[in-house]
Amino acid sequence: MNILLWIVVFLGTFMMMEGMAWFTHKYVMHGFLWKLHQDHHKKEHSSWWERNDLFFVFYAFVSIGCFLLWRYEDVWIGLPIGLGILAYGITYFTVHDIFIHQRFKIFRNASNKYAKGIRRAHKMHHKHLGKDHGECFGMLFVPFKYFRK
């Protein structure tokens, strides 16, 4: 029973991170921390690193904090929550930074319906270079309207 509870907490955390990513993107990145996110929409630098990457660092610290609670304070739930945040971060980085933005030149030839839909949806978001009027959605659960042929 204990392992089942850990799995439920891990999966629940992973799923909640999609909502957290949507909320953070819409209200924080396109809100009061637009200055950190702006270079992701309008490249005015030649660096591989973007100020926008600080959001990954923030969530890494949250995940590490959960691991530390589990390890040193014996808070059992810290491990499955920390692992759920970590797993979502890896998934998000793979889909968003590697697959969509091609920060590493792999997954270039993926052409299934899901791949095309997620790229199309993200392209619609990036057509707005400013802070306002960009559609915001999660990386994994994209609206169905983007999955046309």
Backbone as a chain_set.jsonl record, in Angstrom:
{"seq": "MNILLWIVVFLGTFMMMEGMAWFTHKYVMHGFLWKLHQDHHKKEHSSWWERNDLFFVFYAFVSIGCFLLWRYEDVWIGLPIGLGILAYGITYFTVHDIFIHQRFKIFRNASNKYAKGIRRAHKMHHKHLGKDHGECFGMLFVPFKYFRK", "coords": {"N": [[0.832, -1.206, 0.0], [1.97, 1.222, 0.74], [3.835, 1.816, -1.334], [2.078, 2.2, -3.441], [0.765, 4.543, -2.644], [2.943, 6.336, -2.79], [3.396, 6.285, -5.537], [0.986, 7.367, -6.477], [1.163, 9.967, -5.367], [3.484, 10.868, -6.683], [2.631, 10.768, -9.446], [0.421, 12.477, -9.275], [1.702, 14.865, -8.552], [3.299, 15.273, -10.829], [1.26, 15.703, -12.764], [0.021, 17.963, -11.646], [2.031, 19.805, -11.993], [1.848, 20.513, -14.657], [-0.361, 22.212, -14.654], [0.716, 24.124, -12.948], [2.845, 25.028, -14.511], [1.431, 26.203, -16.624], [0.034, 28.259, -15.215], [2.219, 29.715, -14.124], [3.478, 30.495, -16.481], [1.517, 32.084, -17.769], [0.766, 34.081, -15.833], [3.04, 34.866, -14.411], [5.456, 34.718, -15.991], [4.528, 36.048, -18.299], [3.699, 38.187, -16.971], [4.533, 39.88, -14.105], [7.225, 39.114, -14.148], [8.124, 39.438, -16.727], [10.431, 40.579, -17.828], [12.406, 38.665, -17.395], [11.513, 36.598, -19.01], [11.236, 37.61, -21.514], [13.425, 37.498, -23.34], [13.155, 34.994, -24.352], [11.157, 35.114, -26.204], [11.926, 37.084, -27.972], [14.763, 37.083, -29.506], [17.589, 38.714, -28.801], [20.228, 38.317, -28.496], [23.232, 36.361, -28.605], [23.791, 34.238, -27.086], [23.615, 30.899, -25.752], [22.419, 30.507, -23.33], [19.558, 31.802, -21.69], [17.864, 34.471, -19.993], [15.406, 33.574, -19.265], [15.848, 30.934, -18.553], [16.214, 30.903, -15.868], [13.852, 30.268, -14.638], [13.729, 27.481, -14.793], [15.78, 26.909, -13.034], [14.691, 27.83, -10.629], [12.548, 25.959, -10.194], [14.104, 23.685, -9.991], [15.399, 24.15, -7.542], [13.163, 24.012, -5.843], [12.457, 21.305, -6.154], [14.824, 20.086, -5.191], [14.703, 21.029, -2.57], [12.498, 19.548, -1.649], [13.616, 16.969, -1.755], [15.579, 17.267, 0.212], [14.005, 17.707, 2.482], [12.835, 15.171, 2.693], [15.11, 13.566, 3.082], [16.573, 14.64, 5.323], [14.729, 15.56, 7.211], [12.93, 13.612, 7.472], [10.477, 13.618, 6.105], [8.292, 11.916, 4.486], [6.759, 12.357, 2.167], [8.154, 14.176, 0.714], [9.985, 12.955, -1.05], [8.458, 11.596, -3.226], [7.141, 13.884, -4.211], [9.274, 15.607, -4.88], [10.492, 13.995, -6.846], [8.418, 13.932, -8.723], [8.286, 16.627, -9.532], [10.862, 16.867, -10.599], [10.721, 14.927, -12.688], [8.742, 16.106, -14.292], [10.084, 18.463, -14.982], [12.222, 17.434, -16.506], [10.77, 16.295, -18.61], [9.48, 18.588, -19.61], [11.707, 20.142, -20.393], [12.736, 18.45, -22.364], [10.609, 18.358, -24.265], [9.989, 21.132, -24.746], [12.442, 22.706, -24.913], [14.323, 21.065, -26.274], [12.901, 19.53, -28.284], [10.957, 21.376, -29.451], [12.224, 24.017, -29.587], [14.729, 23.313, -30.444], [17.263, 23.442, -29.109], [19.213, 21.62, -28.755], [20.272, 19.717, -31.424], [18.364, 17.486, -32.059], [15.692, 15.113, -32.549], [14.55, 16.225, -34.838], [13.141, 15.25, -37.039], [10.664, 14.311, -36.304], [7.389, 13.628, -37.063], [4.774, 12.957, -36.452], [1.225, 13.186, -35.61], [0.899, 14.307, -33.016], [3.412, 15.519, -32.586], [3.481, 17.443, -34.654], [1.242, 18.944, -33.916], [1.908, 19.981, -31.364], [4.108, 21.54, -31.987], [2.901, 23.378, -33.744], [1.061, 24.646, -32.023], [2.797, 25.876, -30.217], [4.129, 27.586, -31.903], [2.092, 29.371, -32.531], [1.849, 30.655, -30.099], [4.319, 31.951, -29.953], [4.151, 33.785, -32.005], [3.417, 36.201, -31.094], [5.313, 38.765, -30.008], [5.36, 40.364, -27.851], [4.446, 41.075, -24.409], [1.715, 40.729, -24.004], [-1.298, 39.086, -25.173], [-0.503, 36.548, -26.033], [-1.237, 33.159, -26.547], [-1.54, 30.938, -23.87], [-0.649, 27.8, -22.677], [-0.262, 24.459, -21.433], [2.59, 22.26, -21.858], [2.227, 19.558, -22.354], [-0.474, 18.978, -22.559], [-2.056, 20.022, -24.998], [-4.387, 22.154, -26.666], [-6.946, 20.6, -28.669], [-7.455, 21.762, -31.165], [-5.083, 22.25, -32.485], [-4.218, 19.929, -33.609], [-4.727, 19.257, -36.295], [-4.62, 18.021, -39.687]], "CA": [[0.0, 0.0, 0.0], [2.849, 2.376, 0.842], [4.388, 2.118, -2.651], [0.972, 2.724, -4.242], [0.592, 5.941, -2.24], [4.073, 7.084, -3.334], [3.164, 6.405, -6.981], [-0.115, 8.32, -6.645], [1.693, 11.304, -5.08], [4.39, 11.196, -7.791], [1.843, 11.069, -10.644], [-0.355, 13.683, -8.998], [2.619, 16.006, -8.618], [3.634, 15.455, -12.241], [0.093, 16.293, -13.434], [-0.185, 19.316, -11.119], [3.069, 20.667, -12.549], [1.352, 21.048, -15.923], [-1.153, 23.381, -14.274], [1.639, 25.116, -12.398], [3.575, 25.599, -15.644], [0.486, 27.097, -17.308], [-0.177, 29.425, -14.356], [3.465, 30.483, -14.064], [3.73, 31.105, -17.782], [0.527, 33.121, -18.063], [0.657, 35.165, -14.862], [4.339, 35.293, -13.895], [6.364, 34.985, -17.106], [3.915, 37.097, -19.112], [3.232, 39.165, -16.0], [5.509, 40.738, -13.428], [8.604, 38.73, -14.455], [8.28, 39.47, -18.182], [11.824, 40.913, -18.164], [13.177, 37.425, -17.433], [10.971, 35.72, -20.042], [11.211, 38.344, -22.783], [14.456, 37.05, -24.281], [12.72, 33.734, -24.941], [10.29, 35.453, -27.335], [12.619, 37.966, -28.916], [16.202, 36.851, -29.348], [18.474, 39.852, -29.082], [21.515, 37.897, -27.952], [23.775, 35.197, -29.31], [24.102, 33.244, -26.061], [22.748, 29.735, -25.614], [21.709, 30.75, -22.066], [18.576, 32.893, -21.686], [17.396, 34.83, -18.647], [14.246, 32.714, -19.08], [16.279, 29.673, -17.952], [16.161, 31.016, -14.407], [12.641, 29.588, -14.166], [14.129, 26.081, -14.579], [16.6, 26.883, -11.819], [13.767, 27.964, -9.501], [11.879, 24.687, -9.95], [15.123, 22.732, -9.526], [15.561, 24.387, -6.108], [11.971, 23.482, -5.166], [12.602, 19.855, -6.151], [15.92, 19.774, -4.258], [14.168, 21.261, -1.223], [11.678, 18.381, -1.294], [14.532, 15.856, -1.467], [16.227, 17.535, 1.501], [13.006, 17.435, 3.527], [12.718, 13.728, 2.813], [16.357, 12.968, 3.572], [17.061, 15.132, 6.623], [13.64, 15.833, 8.15], [12.097, 12.417, 7.469], [9.151, 13.924, 5.566], [8.219, 10.902, 3.429], [6.122, 12.855, 0.946], [9.128, 14.993, -0.011], [10.612, 12.201, -2.139], [7.634, 11.489, -4.443], [6.876, 15.22, -4.754], [10.515, 16.034, -5.526], [10.668, 13.22, -8.07], [7.39, 14.371, -9.675], [8.734, 17.913, -10.075], [12.026, 16.562, -11.433], [10.268, 14.244, -13.906], [8.075, 17.095, -15.145], [11.123, 19.342, -15.5], [12.933, 16.727, -17.575], [9.828, 16.197, -19.725], [9.293, 19.932, -20.166], [12.943, 20.513, -21.086], [12.833, 17.63, -23.571], [9.6, 18.783, -25.24], [10.05, 22.559, -25.075], [13.754, 23.229, -25.303], [15.015, 20.21, -27.239], [12.053, 19.188, -29.422], [10.356, 22.535, -30.114], [13.172, 25.098, -29.886], [15.937, 22.731, -31.034], [18.502, 23.895, -28.459], [20.113, 20.545, -29.167], [19.753, 19.351, -32.745], [17.845, 16.123, -32.13], [14.228, 15.031, -32.736], [14.17, 17.146, -35.913], [12.304, 14.631, -38.067], [9.41, 13.797, -35.747], [6.322, 14.198, -37.895], [3.457, 12.405, -36.146], [0.195, 14.192, -35.342], [1.184, 14.987, -31.754], [4.589, 16.371, -32.788], [3.078, 18.599, -35.464], [0.304, 19.753, -33.138], [2.573, 20.712, -30.285], [4.921, 22.585, -32.63], [1.97, 24.391, -34.266], [0.53, 25.396, -30.882], [3.853, 26.725, -29.668], [4.384, 28.633, -32.908], [1.026, 30.374, -32.354], [2.195, 31.43, -28.909], [5.494, 32.775, -30.222], [3.927, 34.811, -33.02], [3.311, 37.454, -30.338], [6.623, 39.05, -29.435], [5.203, 41.16, -26.639], [3.982, 40.498, -23.152], [0.275, 40.475, -24.039], [-2.011, 38.428, -26.277], [0.022, 35.234, -26.413], [-1.959, 32.032, -25.959], [-0.753, 30.187, -22.897], [-1.145, 26.467, -22.399], [0.808, 23.58, -20.984], [3.389, 21.623, -22.901], [1.811, 18.193, -22.621], [-1.894, 18.932, -22.881], [-2.272, 21.1, -25.95], [-5.762, 22.118, -27.188], [-7.137, 19.73, -29.834], [-7.53, 22.488, -32.439], [-3.778, 22.268, -33.127], [-3.88, 18.602, -34.122], [-5.313, 19.008, -37.613], [-3.628, 17.484, -40.634]], "C": [[0.864, 1.252, 0.0], [3.393, 2.797, -0.533], [3.308, 2.683, -3.564], [0.725, 4.197, -3.916], [1.705, 6.819, -2.811], [3.876, 7.317, -4.834], [2.057, 7.415, -7.261], [0.37, 9.76, -6.409], [2.62, 11.763, -6.205], [3.598, 11.595, -9.035], [0.988, 12.319, -10.462], [0.497, 14.94, -9.079], [2.978, 16.312, -10.065], [2.491, 16.159, -12.976], [-0.153, 17.726, -12.947], [0.86, 20.289, -11.662], [2.666, 21.228, -13.91], [0.499, 22.284, -15.661], [-0.28, 24.496, -13.72], [2.427, 25.796, -13.517], [2.686, 26.579, -16.406], [0.305, 28.384, -16.505], [1.055, 30.327, -14.328], [3.72, 31.193, -15.384], [2.794, 32.273, -18.038], [0.618, 34.323, -17.122], [1.993, 35.663, -14.3], [5.267, 35.662, -15.054], [5.829, 36.079, -18.029], [3.277, 38.153, -18.219], [4.403, 39.929, -15.427], [6.965, 40.33, -13.649], [8.851, 38.627, -15.969], [9.731, 39.764, -18.581], [12.712, 39.674, -18.214], [12.758, 36.528, -18.609], [11.084, 36.331, -21.448], [12.236, 37.825, -23.793], [14.132, 35.689, -24.895], [11.859, 33.993, -26.181], [11.004, 36.279, -28.396], [14.114, 37.857, -28.657], [16.983, 38.09, -29.77], [19.848, 39.58, -28.481], [21.98, 36.674, -28.724], [24.101, 34.059, -28.336], [23.132, 32.077, -26.101], [21.874, 29.899, -24.376], [20.753, 31.922, -22.244], [18.242, 33.23, -20.242], [16.195, 33.963, -18.276], [14.614, 31.394, -18.396], [16.29, 29.724, -16.428], [14.898, 30.369, -13.833], [12.914, 28.102, -13.94], [14.903, 25.961, -13.274], [15.704, 26.972, -10.58], [13.102, 26.622, -9.177], [12.865, 23.6, -9.527], [15.344, 22.903, -8.025], [14.368, 23.865, -5.308], [12.078, 21.96, -5.061], [13.692, 19.414, -5.168], [15.465, 19.972, -2.814], [13.307, 20.109, -0.751], [12.555, 17.181, -0.968], [15.202, 16.042, -0.106], [15.273, 17.32, 2.668], [12.866, 15.939, 3.763], [13.949, 13.136, 3.504], [16.692, 13.37, 5.008], [15.968, 15.403, 7.652], [12.649, 14.677, 8.211], [10.643, 12.718, 7.08], [8.983, 13.046, 4.327], [7.717, 11.446, 2.109], [7.077, 13.721, 0.11], [9.745, 14.264, -1.191], [9.695, 12.081, -3.361], [7.278, 12.858, -5.042], [8.114, 15.724, -5.487], [10.761, 15.307, -6.835], [9.638, 13.611, -9.135], [7.767, 15.689, -10.333], [9.923, 17.698, -11.009], [11.605, 15.912, -12.748], [9.567, 15.215, -14.846], [9.111, 18.033, -15.761], [11.893, 18.715, -16.645], [12.04, 16.623, -18.816], [9.655, 17.543, -20.408], [10.524, 20.358, -20.959], [13.068, 19.742, -22.4], [11.86, 18.124, -24.643], [9.836, 20.22, -25.689], [11.399, 22.989, -25.627], [14.451, 22.385, -26.361], [14.152, 19.972, -28.478], [11.542, 20.422, -30.172], [11.4, 23.567, -30.529], [14.522, 24.618, -30.408], [17.231, 23.292, -30.433], [19.595, 22.857, -28.608], [19.493, 20.001, -30.448], [19.39, 17.87, -32.831], [16.326, 16.19, -32.235], [13.743, 15.957, -33.85], [13.149, 16.546, -36.87], [11.009, 14.035, -37.528], [8.248, 14.449, -36.488], [4.96, 13.567, -37.62], [2.494, 13.531, -35.773], [0.469, 14.997, -34.07], [2.347, 15.963, -31.924], [4.224, 17.623, -33.583], [2.161, 19.526, -34.678], [0.983, 20.585, -32.073], [3.474, 21.811, -30.855], [4.041, 23.719, -33.143], [1.441, 25.265, -33.118], [1.578, 26.346, -30.323], [4.197, 27.863, -30.622], [3.34, 29.745, -32.789], [1.317, 31.244, -31.137], [3.328, 32.401, -29.211], [5.284, 33.809, -31.329], [3.743, 36.186, -32.373], [4.654, 37.7, -29.65], [6.531, 39.819, -28.127], [4.647, 40.368, -25.477], [2.524, 40.034, -23.236], [-0.147, 39.66, -25.266], [-1.407, 37.111, -26.749], [-0.802, 34.144, -25.764], [-1.029, 31.305, -25.005], [-1.432, 28.855, -22.639], [0.033, 25.635, -21.938], [1.541, 22.963, -22.157], [2.844, 20.259, -23.272], [0.367, 18.099, -23.076], [-2.25, 20.157, -23.716], [-3.706, 21.011, -26.45], [-5.851, 21.327, -28.5], [-7.123, 20.489, -31.16], [-6.195, 22.516, -33.169], [-3.39, 20.936, -33.766], [-4.585, 18.278, -35.443], [-4.222, 18.515, -38.561], [-2.876, 18.558, -41.372]], "O": [[0.534, 2.235, -0.663], [3.41, 3.984, -0.86], [3.592, 3.558, -4.382], [0.5, 5.004, -4.818], [1.439, 7.93, -3.269], [4.152, 8.404, -5.343], [2.174, 8.227, -8.178], [0.023, 10.664, -7.169], [2.551, 12.914, -6.635], [3.86, 12.645, -9.621], [0.848, 13.122, -11.384], [0.061, 15.96, -9.613], [2.964, 17.47, -10.482], [2.727, 17.105, -13.728], [-0.496, 18.601, -13.742], [0.586, 21.484, -11.776], [3.106, 22.317, -14.277], [0.622, 23.288, -16.363], [-0.514, 25.673, -13.993], [2.651, 27.006, -13.473], [3.135, 27.659, -16.789], [0.412, 29.479, -17.057], [0.951, 31.544, -14.485], [4.128, 32.355, -15.404], [3.232, 33.337, -18.476], [0.553, 35.466, -17.575], [2.061, 36.771, -13.768], [5.799, 36.771, -15.103], [6.585, 36.935, -18.486], [2.42, 38.919, -18.661], [5.174, 40.55, -16.159], [7.864, 41.122, -13.366], [9.676, 37.835, -16.425], [10.205, 39.235, -19.587], [13.668, 39.63, -18.989], [13.581, 35.78, -19.137], [11.03, 35.613, -22.447], [11.933, 37.727, -24.982], [14.774, 35.28, -25.862], [11.838, 33.177, -27.103], [10.703, 36.17, -29.584], [14.652, 38.453, -27.724], [17.022, 38.453, -30.946], [20.537, 40.491, -28.022], [21.191, 36.032, -29.417], [24.635, 33.028, -28.746], [21.962, 32.245, -26.444], [20.717, 29.478, -24.372], [21.099, 32.921, -22.876], [18.327, 32.37, -19.365], [15.991, 33.654, -17.102], [13.771, 30.797, -17.726], [16.367, 28.684, -15.774], [14.881, 29.969, -12.669], [12.387, 27.52, -12.993], [14.702, 25.021, -12.506], [15.933, 26.27, -9.595], [13.093, 26.196, -8.023], [12.5, 22.69, -8.783], [15.466, 21.912, -7.305], [14.544, 23.334, -4.212], [11.82, 21.391, -4.001], [13.493, 18.471, -4.401], [15.803, 19.175, -1.938], [13.37, 19.726, 0.417], [12.278, 16.451, -0.016], [15.371, 15.079, 0.642], [15.671, 16.815, 3.717], [12.789, 15.492, 4.907], [13.827, 12.303, 4.402], [17.056, 12.518, 5.819], [16.254, 15.469, 8.847], [11.645, 14.753, 8.918], [9.707, 12.153, 7.644], [9.471, 13.385, 3.249], [8.192, 11.045, 1.046], [6.824, 13.963, -1.07], [10.005, 14.876, -2.227], [10.123, 12.439, -4.459], [7.13, 12.973, -6.259], [8.005, 16.22, -6.609], [11.185, 15.913, -7.82], [9.956, 13.619, -10.325], [7.596, 15.859, -11.54], [9.98, 18.285, -12.089], [12.082, 16.307, -13.811], [9.768, 15.16, -16.06], [9.018, 18.362, -16.943], [12.186, 19.377, -17.64], [12.501, 16.839, -19.937], [9.681, 17.632, -21.635], [10.401, 20.874, -22.07], [13.455, 20.306, -23.423], [12.245, 18.29, -25.801], [9.878, 20.494, -26.888], [11.471, 23.579, -26.706], [15.103, 22.928, -27.253], [14.612, 20.184, -29.6], [11.68, 20.506, -31.393], [11.457, 23.953, -31.696], [15.369, 25.433, -30.773], [18.181, 23.583, -31.159], [20.78, 23.192, -28.588], [18.274, 19.847, -30.518], [20.011, 17.103, -33.567], [15.745, 17.254, -32.022], [12.607, 16.429, -33.792], [12.36, 17.286, -37.458], [10.324, 13.314, -38.253], [8.139, 15.675, -36.533], [4.074, 13.635, -38.471], [2.899, 14.686, -35.638], [0.293, 16.215, -34.047], [2.277, 17.102, -31.461], [4.617, 18.732, -33.22], [2.284, 20.748, -34.762], [0.668, 21.762, -31.901], [3.587, 22.889, -30.27], [4.389, 24.89, -32.997], [1.385, 26.488, -33.243], [1.271, 27.492, -29.994], [4.516, 28.971, -30.191], [3.666, 30.924, -32.93], [1.054, 32.446, -31.157], [3.296, 33.55, -28.771], [6.167, 34.635, -31.564], [3.896, 37.213, -33.034], [5.071, 36.914, -28.8], [7.507, 39.914, -27.383], [4.415, 39.162, -25.561], [2.151, 39.049, -22.6], [0.578, 39.573, -26.257], [-1.798, 36.615, -27.806], [-1.048, 34.189, -24.559], [0.143, 31.087, -25.314], [-2.64, 28.792, -22.412], [1.185, 26.057, -22.039], [1.147, 23.133, -23.311], [2.992, 19.84, -24.42], [0.021, 17.24, -23.887], [-2.686, 21.183, -23.195], [-4.212, 19.906, -26.645], [-4.945, 21.382, -29.332], [-6.802, 19.897, -32.191], [-6.169, 22.781, -34.371], [-2.339, 20.836, -34.399], [-4.991, 17.138, -35.667], [-3.035, 18.594, -38.246], [-2.015, 18.253, -42.196]]}, "num_chains": 1, "name": "protein.A"}
